[in-house]
Amino acid sequence: MMRNICILVPLLLLLPPVKLTDLRALTFIYYNIEKSWADAQAFCRENHTDLITIRNATENLASIHGWLGLYRDDSTSEWKWSRGDERANFTTWRDDDPDDGENCAFKSKSEEKWRSKTCGEQRTFMCYNEKLVLVRTRKTWEGALRHCRGLKAVDPSKPADAFRNHQYDLATLISEDDHVFAREKAQETDNDSVWTGLRFLAGQWMWVGGEAVLYENMRRCPKDHCGTLVKNSTKPFATRDCAERRSFLCYKKP
């Protein structure tokens, strides 16, 4: 009787040097022009990552003012961030806000607290550029891949999920600092680990973004075929069942 035997085999890394990217890069851009919230969102998405997201009190202390990426569908809905429609876990409203019928958030330059405004008002705004994006919404690995690739198109006249027309992908982690920073981002979710772009396909491990896999001692016939980053571990990767639902990391391709 023949048996399938899985062997832990160190990978020979006869590969060209990998172009590294600074995943920590984050920039805010203020536009002293006035637009409605929706027009500001469209402008930021076309030219940058999105309208600005503020996830904690420290970020709120930065010199941020104008339309924020925070909105709700109506007065009974929860507040969400424009980026990925994620539920807002951090808000800091003035005592008399938010008001009914005012479904978009604005921050004045002279105060830390936020105001609710009607979304059609003409206001200045801030965009941001971010290379590594944590999405807290739980999806399967395939669902996470579709989400990342749908964030922004290279050619806006075509769908982002058209062949090679996506600016974002499930995250590739190459350098030690990539892993450190990604682990810091992952602390913002209650999952024990988050999906990355690591996948076992056609008998080999690969990054879906196309970069070479530099990990050593990877199983050649693994039980689980999708890669995660465990947020409270020093191990560079772990593998899980691709059908599990987890938060995930997207990154802007170099």
C-alpha positions as CSV (number, residue, x, y, z in Angstrom):
1,M,0.0,0.0,0.0
2,M,1.3,3.4,-0.9
3,R,1.1,6.2,1.6
4,N,1.3,10.0,1.2
5,I,4.0,11.3,3.5
6,C,4.4,14.9,4.4
7,I,8.0,16.0,5.0
8,L,9.3,19.3,6.4
9,V,11.7,20.4,3.7
10,P,13.8,23.6,3.9
11,L,13.3,25.7,0.8
12,L,16.3,26.5,-1.3
13,L,16.2,30.2,-1.9
14,L,17.9,30.7,-5.3
15,L,15.8,33.8,-6.0
16,P,16.6,37.3,-7.1
17,P,16.5,40.1,-4.5
18,V,13.0,41.2,-3.5
19,K,12.0,44.9,-3.8
20,L,11.1,45.9,-0.2
21,T,8.4,48.5,0.6
22,D,8.0,50.6,3.7
23,L,4.6,49.3,4.9
24,R,4.7,51.9,7.7
25,A,4.4,54.8,5.3
26,L,1.3,56.9,6.2
27,T,0.7,60.4,4.9
28,F,-2.2,62.9,5.5
29,I,-3.0,65.4,2.8
30,Y,-5.2,68.5,3.5
31,Y,-7.1,70.1,0.7
32,N,-8.2,73.7,1.3
33,I,-11.0,73.4,-1.3
34,E,-14.6,72.8,-0.4
35,K,-16.6,69.7,-1.5
36,S,-19.6,67.8,-0.3
37,W,-18.7,64.7,1.7
38,A,-19.4,62.3,-1.2
39,D,-17.4,64.4,-3.6
40,A,-14.5,64.6,-1.2
41,Q,-14.7,60.8,-0.8
42,A,-14.6,60.3,-4.5
43,F,-11.7,62.7,-4.9
44,C,-9.6,61.0,-2.2
45,R,-10.3,57.5,-3.6
46,E,-9.3,58.6,-7.0
47,N,-6.1,60.3,-5.9
48,H,-5.1,58.7,-2.6
49,T,-6.3,55.9,-0.4
50,D,-9.5,57.4,1.0
51,L,-10.9,60.1,3.3
52,I,-9.1,60.1,6.5
53,T,-9.7,57.4,9.2
54,I,-9.0,58.1,12.9
55,R,-8.8,54.9,14.9
56,N,-7.7,56.2,18.4
57,A,-7.1,59.2,20.6
58,T,-3.4,59.5,19.6
59,E,-4.2,59.8,15.9
60,N,-6.9,62.4,16.8
61,L,-4.3,64.7,18.3
62,A,-2.6,65.1,14.9
63,S,-3.3,68.3,12.9
64,I,-6.4,66.9,11.3
65,H,-9.4,69.0,10.2
66,G,-12.1,69.0,7.5
67,W,-14.4,66.2,6.5
68,L,-13.5,62.9,8.1
69,G,-14.2,59.5,6.5
70,L,-16.9,58.8,9.1
71,Y,-20.5,58.5,8.1
72,R,-23.8,56.7,8.7
73,D,-26.6,55.8,6.4
74,D,-29.3,57.5,8.5
75,S,-29.9,58.7,12.1
76,T,-30.6,55.1,13.3
77,S,-27.5,53.5,11.7
78,E,-24.1,52.8,13.2
79,W,-21.2,55.1,12.3
80,K,-18.7,53.6,9.7
81,W,-15.5,54.6,8.2
82,S,-15.4,55.1,4.4
83,R,-12.4,52.8,4.1
84,G,-14.0,49.3,3.8
85,D,-17.2,50.4,5.6
86,E,-15.8,49.4,8.9
87,R,-17.7,50.0,12.1
88,A,-16.2,52.9,14.1
89,N,-14.8,51.7,17.4
90,F,-13.4,55.1,18.3
91,T,-15.4,58.4,18.2
92,T,-15.1,61.6,20.1
93,W,-18.1,63.8,19.6
94,R,-18.9,67.3,21.0
95,D,-21.5,67.1,23.8
96,D,-24.4,68.2,21.5
97,D,-23.4,65.9,18.6
98,P,-24.3,63.9,16.6
99,D,-27.6,65.4,15.6
100,D,-30.5,63.6,13.8
101,G,-30.3,64.1,10.0
102,E,-26.5,64.9,10.1
103,N,-24.8,61.8,8.9
104,C,-21.2,62.9,8.1
105,A,-18.4,63.8,10.5
106,F,-16.3,67.0,10.4
107,K,-13.4,68.1,12.6
108,S,-12.6,71.8,13.2
109,K,-9.0,72.9,13.3
110,S,-9.6,74.6,16.7
111,E,-11.0,71.6,18.6
112,E,-10.4,67.9,19.2
113,K,-14.1,66.9,19.3
114,W,-16.0,66.0,16.2
115,R,-19.2,67.5,14.8
116,S,-21.9,65.9,12.8
117,K,-22.9,67.8,9.6
118,T,-25.3,67.3,6.7
119,C,-23.3,65.4,4.0
120,G,-24.2,67.9,1.3
121,E,-22.5,70.8,3.0
122,Q,-19.4,72.2,1.2
123,R,-16.3,71.7,3.5
124,T,-12.6,71.3,3.3
125,F,-11.3,67.7,3.7
126,M,-8.3,65.5,4.4
127,C,-7.2,62.4,2.4
128,Y,-4.6,59.8,3.4
129,N,-2.2,57.4,1.8
130,E,-1.6,54.1,3.6
131,K,0.2,51.0,2.3
132,L,-1.0,48.5,4.9
133,V,-4.7,48.4,5.7
134,L,-6.3,46.3,8.4
135,V,-9.9,45.2,7.6
136,R,-11.6,44.1,10.8
137,T,-14.6,42.5,9.0
138,R,-14.3,38.7,9.1
139,K,-14.1,36.9,5.8
140,T,-12.9,33.7,4.3
141,W,-9.5,33.8,2.7
142,E,-11.1,34.0,-0.8
143,G,-13.5,36.7,0.4
144,A,-10.6,38.7,1.9
145,L,-8.7,38.4,-1.4
146,R,-11.7,39.8,-3.3
147,H,-12.1,42.6,-0.8
148,C,-8.5,43.7,-1.1
149,R,-8.4,43.6,-4.9
150,G,-11.7,45.5,-5.1
151,L,-10.4,48.5,-3.0
152,K,-9.0,50.5,-5.9
153,A,-8.4,50.0,-9.6
154,V,-5.2,50.9,-11.6
155,D,-7.4,52.0,-14.5
156,P,-10.6,53.6,-12.9
157,S,-12.5,53.1,-16.2
158,K,-12.4,49.3,-15.6
159,P,-13.5,47.2,-12.6
160,A,-10.9,46.8,-9.9
161,D,-11.3,43.0,-10.1
162,A,-10.5,43.0,-13.8
163,F,-7.3,41.1,-14.7
164,R,-4.3,42.8,-13.1
165,N,-6.3,46.0,-12.5
166,H,-6.1,46.0,-8.7
167,Q,-3.8,48.4,-6.8
168,Y,-4.3,46.4,-3.5
169,D,-3.9,42.8,-2.7
170,L,-3.8,40.5,0.4
171,A,-0.7,41.6,2.2
172,T,2.8,40.3,1.4
173,L,5.2,40.4,4.4
174,I,8.9,40.2,3.5
175,S,11.1,42.1,6.0
176,E,11.3,41.6,9.8
177,D,9.8,45.1,10.2
178,D,6.9,44.2,7.8
179,H,6.0,41.5,10.3
180,V,6.5,43.7,13.4
181,F,4.3,46.4,11.9
182,A,1.7,44.0,10.6
183,R,1.5,42.5,14.1
184,E,1.0,45.9,15.6
185,K,-1.9,46.6,13.2
186,A,-3.4,43.2,14.0
187,Q,-3.7,44.2,17.7
188,E,-6.7,46.3,16.6
189,T,-8.8,43.2,15.9
190,D,-10.1,40.6,18.4
191,N,-9.0,37.7,16.1
192,D,-6.0,35.7,17.3
193,S,-4.6,35.9,13.8
194,V,-5.3,37.7,10.5
195,W,-5.2,36.5,6.9
196,T,-2.2,37.4,4.7
197,G,-1.6,36.8,1.0
198,L,0.3,33.5,1.7
199,R,-1.3,30.6,-0.2
200,F,-0.4,27.0,-1.1
201,L,-1.3,26.5,-4.8
202,A,-0.2,24.0,-7.4
203,G,2.1,22.2,-5.0
204,Q,4.0,25.3,-3.7
205,W,3.7,28.3,-1.4
206,M,3.3,31.7,-2.9
207,W,2.4,35.3,-2.2
208,V,-0.7,36.2,-4.3
209,G,0.9,39.6,-4.9
210,G,3.7,37.8,-6.9
211,E,6.6,38.2,-4.6
212,A,8.9,35.3,-3.7
213,V,8.3,33.4,-0.5
214,L,11.4,33.6,1.7
215,Y,10.2,31.6,4.7
216,E,12.1,28.4,5.5
217,N,10.9,25.0,6.7
218,M,7.5,25.2,5.1
219,R,5.5,22.0,4.7
220,R,5.3,20.8,1.1
221,C,1.9,19.0,1.6
222,P,0.2,21.0,4.3
223,K,-3.2,20.3,6.0
224,D,-4.2,23.9,5.8
225,H,-3.5,26.0,2.7
226,C,-3.9,29.6,3.7
227,G,-1.5,31.8,5.6
228,T,-2.1,34.0,8.7
229,L,-0.1,36.2,10.9
230,V,-0.6,35.4,14.6
231,K,-0.8,38.7,16.5
232,N,0.7,37.5,19.8
233,S,3.5,35.3,18.4
234,T,7.0,35.8,17.1
235,K,6.5,33.2,14.4
236,P,6.5,34.8,10.9
237,F,3.4,32.8,9.7
238,A,0.9,30.2,10.6
239,T,-1.5,28.2,8.3
240,R,-5.3,27.8,8.7
241,D,-8.3,26.4,7.0
242,C,-9.1,28.8,4.1
243,A,-12.9,28.6,4.9
244,E,-12.4,30.2,8.4
245,R,-13.6,33.8,8.7
246,R,-10.9,36.2,9.9
247,S,-9.9,39.8,9.8
248,F,-7.2,40.5,7.2
249,L,-4.5,42.8,6.0
250,C,-4.4,44.4,2.5
251,Y,-1.4,46.2,1.1
252,K,-0.8,48.6,-1.8
253,K,1.3,46.8,-4.4
254,P,4.7,48.3,-5.1
